[in-house]
Amino acid sequence: MLTPPIVAIGLGVINGGVLLAGWLLLRFTIYRLAGRALTLLACLVMPLNLWYYHTNGLITLDQHWWVPAWVMCGLYAISAIIVADEWFVYILCAGITLTGLLFLADLPPSPQRFWEIALPASMLTVLGLLAIHVERLFPDIESPFGRRRFGKAFLLCGHLQLLAALLLILGAQLAGKWLYDPFFAPLYEHLKAKPSPIVNELRWWALTLVLIGAYAYAYTGLIIGQGMRYVSASAACLVWSIILILDLLNIELRRELIISVLALVSIGLHLSQRLLGLKEERLSTLAGLVGCYPLSRSFLV
């Protein structure tokens, strides 16, 4: 009979065998592509073992769960050295993200807590921030483990995780608030569900996550120097956060108020240009993003 302990042992043996086979192919044969594929596949599913231990009560978070976690960290370190390829970073981040989402989906009442959006959006934001800032830990040298390869891969993974978090929040707000009455109310009634708390009592947390997103985009564009597209995304998040602040204050979003908000953001972009020395044509692009460039220029001339 396949009891959870037997299944856990079987999963571990198979996972370890695939990982070892990948290592051996990479180190001692010419079949490097097959070895890389096996190693990355094993690294992708490895964190799922931790989820299986916890969800079946074999090794829980408060009962020595850190022991297999540290073992896996060691296996990941060895795999990174053997593979020496930035694809390892993408697989690592994907495995950790998937495992984290599975943990959240198991939280009681399951899966209600997961579909409330706040928890997965928060987890993705934290993972994204960590990955974005890990990029600076790699030395700026020509090496597989340099900033241009491993560091850039972590940076991209972090922004993908952050984007996923922001899209979850935006989707919850569109379906549960802004477009709820005209489009989504019948769907919620059919599913016997309610809008996510992130659009009601947890609106302040949605604002916090959006502001974190604005910071991360600004940090990437201005500090790391990855281009003005990240600064543009930061400006968009700032506009979004202002709308959330007005919603928290129960201020009705009229056309005049929206125009004023966009004008203030555009003015802030021009002031940033003077303080940070950004090129004029780049700032014009950003101001055009919020649609108030002529208005803001009239204030500053």
C-alpha positions as CSV (number, residue, x, y, z in Angstrom):
1,M,0.0,0.0,0.0
2,L,1.4,3.4,-1.0
3,T,1.3,5.2,2.3
4,P,2.6,8.8,2.5
5,P,5.9,7.8,4.0
6,I,6.5,5.3,1.3
7,V,5.5,7.8,-1.4
8,A,7.8,10.4,0.2
9,I,10.8,8.0,0.2
10,G,10.0,7.0,-3.4
11,L,9.8,10.7,-4.6
12,G,13.1,11.5,-2.8
13,V,14.9,8.5,-4.3
14,I,13.7,9.2,-7.8
15,N,14.4,12.9,-7.5
16,G,17.9,12.2,-6.2
17,G,18.6,9.6,-8.9
18,V,17.6,12.0,-11.7
19,L,19.8,14.7,-10.1
20,L,22.7,12.4,-9.8
21,A,22.3,11.2,-13.4
22,G,22.4,14.7,-14.6
23,W,25.5,15.5,-12.6
24,L,27.3,12.4,-14.0
25,L,26.3,13.2,-17.6
26,L,27.6,16.7,-17.2
27,R,30.9,15.8,-15.6
28,F,31.9,12.6,-17.3
29,T,30.2,12.4,-20.7
30,I,29.8,14.5,-23.9
31,Y,26.0,14.5,-23.4
32,R,25.9,17.8,-21.7
33,L,22.5,18.9,-23.0
34,A,20.9,15.7,-21.6
35,G,22.8,16.2,-18.3
36,R,21.7,19.8,-18.1
37,A,18.1,18.9,-18.8
38,L,18.0,16.2,-16.1
39,T,19.7,18.4,-13.5
40,L,17.3,21.3,-14.1
41,L,14.3,19.0,-14.1
42,A,15.4,17.6,-10.8
43,C,16.0,21.1,-9.4
44,L,12.6,22.2,-10.5
45,V,10.6,19.5,-8.7
46,M,12.9,19.2,-5.7
47,P,11.1,21.9,-3.5
48,L,7.9,20.0,-4.1
49,N,9.2,17.3,-1.7
50,L,9.1,19.8,1.1
51,W,5.5,20.6,0.3
52,Y,4.6,16.9,0.3
53,Y,6.3,16.3,3.7
54,H,4.4,19.2,5.2
55,T,1.0,18.6,3.7
56,N,1.0,14.9,4.8
57,G,2.3,15.7,8.3
58,L,5.6,13.9,7.8
59,I,8.0,16.8,8.5
60,T,6.1,20.0,9.2
61,L,7.3,23.6,9.4
62,D,7.5,23.4,13.2
63,Q,9.0,19.9,13.3
64,H,12.6,19.9,11.9
65,W,11.4,21.0,8.4
66,W,14.6,23.0,8.1
67,V,16.7,19.8,8.0
68,P,15.6,18.7,4.5
69,A,15.5,22.3,3.4
70,W,19.2,22.8,4.2
71,V,20.0,19.6,2.4
72,M,18.3,20.8,-0.6
73,C,20.1,24.1,-0.4
74,G,23.4,22.2,-0.5
75,L,22.2,20.2,-3.5
76,Y,21.2,23.4,-5.2
77,A,24.7,24.9,-4.6
78,I,26.4,21.8,-6.1
79,S,24.0,21.9,-9.1
80,A,24.7,25.5,-9.7
81,I,28.5,24.9,-9.8
82,I,28.1,21.9,-12.1
83,V,25.6,23.4,-14.5
84,A,27.2,26.9,-14.5
85,D,24.3,28.2,-16.6
86,E,21.9,31.0,-15.9
87,W,19.0,28.7,-16.7
88,F,19.6,27.2,-13.3
89,V,18.4,30.5,-11.8
90,Y,15.1,30.5,-13.7
91,I,14.4,26.9,-12.7
92,L,15.3,27.6,-9.0
93,C,13.0,30.6,-8.9
94,A,10.2,28.7,-10.6
95,G,10.5,25.8,-8.2
96,I,10.5,28.0,-5.1
97,T,7.6,30.0,-6.4
98,L,5.5,26.9,-7.3
99,T,6.2,25.3,-3.9
100,G,5.3,28.5,-2.0
101,L,2.0,28.8,-3.9
102,L,1.2,25.2,-3.0
103,F,1.9,25.9,0.7
104,L,-0.5,28.8,0.5
105,A,-3.1,26.8,-1.2
106,D,-3.1,24.3,1.7
107,L,-3.7,26.9,4.4
108,P,-7.1,26.5,6.0
109,P,-9.7,27.3,4.9
110,S,-8.4,25.9,1.6
111,P,-8.5,27.0,-1.1
112,Q,-10.4,30.1,0.1
113,R,-7.3,31.8,1.6
114,F,-5.4,31.3,-1.7
115,W,-8.1,32.9,-3.8
116,E,-8.3,35.9,-1.5
117,I,-5.2,37.1,-3.5
118,A,-3.5,38.9,-0.5
119,L,-1.3,36.0,0.5
120,P,0.0,34.9,-3.0
121,A,0.5,38.5,-4.0
122,S,2.4,39.2,-0.8
123,M,4.6,36.1,-1.3
124,L,5.3,36.9,-4.9
125,T,6.2,40.5,-4.0
126,V,8.7,39.3,-1.3
127,L,10.3,36.8,-3.6
128,G,10.5,39.4,-6.3
129,L,12.2,41.9,-4.1
130,L,14.7,39.4,-2.8
131,A,15.6,38.3,-6.4
132,I,15.9,41.9,-7.6
133,H,18.3,42.8,-4.8
134,V,20.3,39.5,-5.0
135,E,21.5,40.8,-8.4
136,R,23.9,43.2,-6.7
137,L,25.6,40.4,-4.8
138,F,27.2,38.9,-7.9
139,P,30.5,40.4,-9.0
140,D,30.7,42.4,-12.2
141,I,33.0,40.0,-14.0
142,E,33.0,37.9,-17.1
143,S,32.0,34.6,-15.5
144,P,29.0,32.3,-15.5
145,F,28.4,33.4,-11.9
146,G,28.9,37.1,-12.8
147,R,26.4,39.9,-12.6
148,R,25.7,39.9,-16.3
149,R,24.6,36.2,-16.3
150,F,23.5,34.9,-12.9
151,G,22.8,38.4,-11.6
152,K,20.7,39.4,-14.6
153,A,18.8,36.1,-14.4
154,F,17.8,36.8,-10.8
155,L,16.8,40.4,-11.7
156,L,14.5,39.1,-14.5
157,C,13.0,36.4,-12.3
158,G,12.4,39.0,-9.6
159,H,10.5,41.3,-12.0
160,L,8.5,38.4,-13.3
161,Q,7.4,37.5,-9.8
162,L,6.7,41.2,-9.0
163,L,4.7,41.6,-12.2
164,A,2.6,38.5,-11.3
165,A,1.8,40.0,-7.9
166,L,0.8,43.3,-9.4
167,L,-1.4,41.6,-12.0
168,L,-3.1,39.6,-9.3
169,I,-3.9,42.8,-7.4
170,L,-5.1,44.5,-10.6
171,G,-7.2,41.6,-11.5
172,A,-8.8,41.5,-8.1
173,Q,-9.6,45.2,-8.2
174,L,-11.0,45.0,-11.7
175,A,-13.2,42.0,-11.0
176,G,-14.1,42.8,-7.4
177,K,-14.5,46.6,-7.5
178,W,-14.1,48.7,-10.6
179,L,-15.9,46.4,-13.0
180,Y,-17.9,44.4,-10.5
181,D,-21.4,45.8,-11.1
182,P,-21.4,45.9,-14.9
183,F,-19.6,42.6,-15.6
184,F,-18.5,40.4,-12.7
185,A,-21.4,40.4,-10.2
186,P,-23.3,37.5,-11.9
187,L,-20.1,35.4,-12.0
188,Y,-19.5,36.0,-8.3
189,E,-23.1,35.1,-7.5
190,H,-22.9,31.9,-9.6
191,L,-19.7,30.8,-7.8
192,K,-21.2,31.9,-4.5
193,A,-18.1,33.9,-3.8
194,K,-17.3,37.4,-2.6
195,P,-14.7,39.9,-3.9
196,S,-11.2,39.6,-2.5
197,P,-10.6,41.4,0.8
198,I,-7.8,43.2,-0.9
199,V,-10.4,45.5,-2.6
200,N,-12.3,46.1,0.7
201,E,-10.8,45.8,4.2
202,L,-7.3,45.1,2.9
203,R,-7.1,48.0,0.6
204,W,-4.3,49.5,2.6
205,W,-2.3,46.3,1.9
206,A,-2.9,46.6,-1.8
207,L,-1.6,50.1,-1.6
208,T,1.5,48.9,0.2
209,L,2.3,46.2,-2.4
210,V,1.8,48.7,-5.2
211,L,4.2,51.2,-3.6
212,I,6.7,48.4,-3.1
213,G,6.3,47.7,-6.9
214,A,6.9,51.4,-7.6
215,Y,10.1,51.3,-5.5
216,A,11.4,48.1,-7.2
217,Y,10.9,49.6,-10.7
218,A,12.5,52.9,-9.8
219,Y,15.4,51.0,-8.1
220,T,16.0,48.9,-11.2
221,G,15.7,51.8,-13.6
222,L,17.7,54.5,-11.7
223,I,20.1,52.6,-9.4
224,I,20.8,49.5,-11.5
225,G,20.5,51.5,-14.7
226,Q,18.3,49.1,-16.7
227,G,16.5,51.6,-18.8
228,M,13.7,54.1,-18.6
229,R,11.1,51.4,-19.2
230,Y,11.4,50.5,-15.5
231,V,11.0,54.2,-14.5
232,S,7.9,54.3,-16.7
233,A,6.5,51.3,-14.8
234,S,7.4,53.0,-11.5
235,A,5.4,56.1,-12.6
236,A,2.4,53.9,-13.6
237,C,2.5,52.3,-10.1
238,L,2.6,55.8,-8.5
239,V,-0.5,56.8,-10.4
240,W,-2.1,53.5,-9.3
241,S,-1.1,54.1,-5.7
242,I,-2.6,57.6,-5.8
243,I,-5.9,56.2,-7.0
244,L,-5.8,53.7,-4.2
245,I,-5.1,56.4,-1.6
246,L,-8.1,58.4,-2.9
247,D,-10.2,55.2,-2.7
248,L,-9.1,54.7,0.9
249,L,-10.2,58.2,1.7
250,N,-13.5,57.5,0.1
251,I,-13.0,60.4,-2.4
252,E,-15.0,60.0,-5.6
253,L,-12.8,59.7,-8.7
254,R,-14.1,62.4,-11.0
255,R,-12.6,63.4,-14.3
256,E,-11.2,66.6,-12.9
257,L,-9.6,64.8,-10.0
258,I,-8.0,62.2,-12.4
259,I,-6.6,65.0,-14.6
260,S,-5.1,66.7,-11.5
261,V,-3.5,63.5,-10.3
262,L,-1.9,62.8,-13.6
263,A,-0.7,66.4,-13.8
264,L,0.9,66.1,-10.4
265,V,2.7,62.9,-11.3
266,S,3.9,64.5,-14.6
267,I,5.2,67.5,-12.6
268,G,7.0,65.1,-10.3
269,L,8.7,63.5,-13.3
270,H,10.0,66.8,-14.5
271,L,11.3,67.6,-11.0
272,S,13.0,64.2,-10.9
273,Q,14.7,65.1,-14.2
274,R,16.1,68.3,-12.7
275,L,17.3,66.5,-9.5
276,L,18.6,63.3,-11.1
277,G,19.9,64.8,-14.4
278,L,17.7,62.6,-16.7
279,K,17.8,63.5,-20.4
280,E,14.9,65.7,-21.6
281,E,13.7,63.4,-24.3
282,R,13.4,60.6,-21.8
283,L,11.5,62.7,-19.4
284,S,9.1,63.8,-22.2
285,T,8.4,60.1,-22.8
286,L,7.6,59.6,-19.2
287,A,5.4,62.6,-19.0
288,G,3.6,61.6,-22.1
289,L,2.9,58.3,-20.4
290,V,0.6,60.0,-18.0
291,G,-0.8,62.3,-20.7
292,C,-0.1,65.6,-19.0
293,Y,3.2,66.8,-20.4
294,P,1.9,70.1,-21.9
295,L,0.1,70.9,-18.6
296,S,3.1,70.2,-16.4
297,R,5.4,72.2,-18.7
298,S,3.2,75.2,-18.3
299,F,3.7,75.1,-14.6
300,L,7.5,74.8,-14.8
301,V,8.3,77.3,-17.6
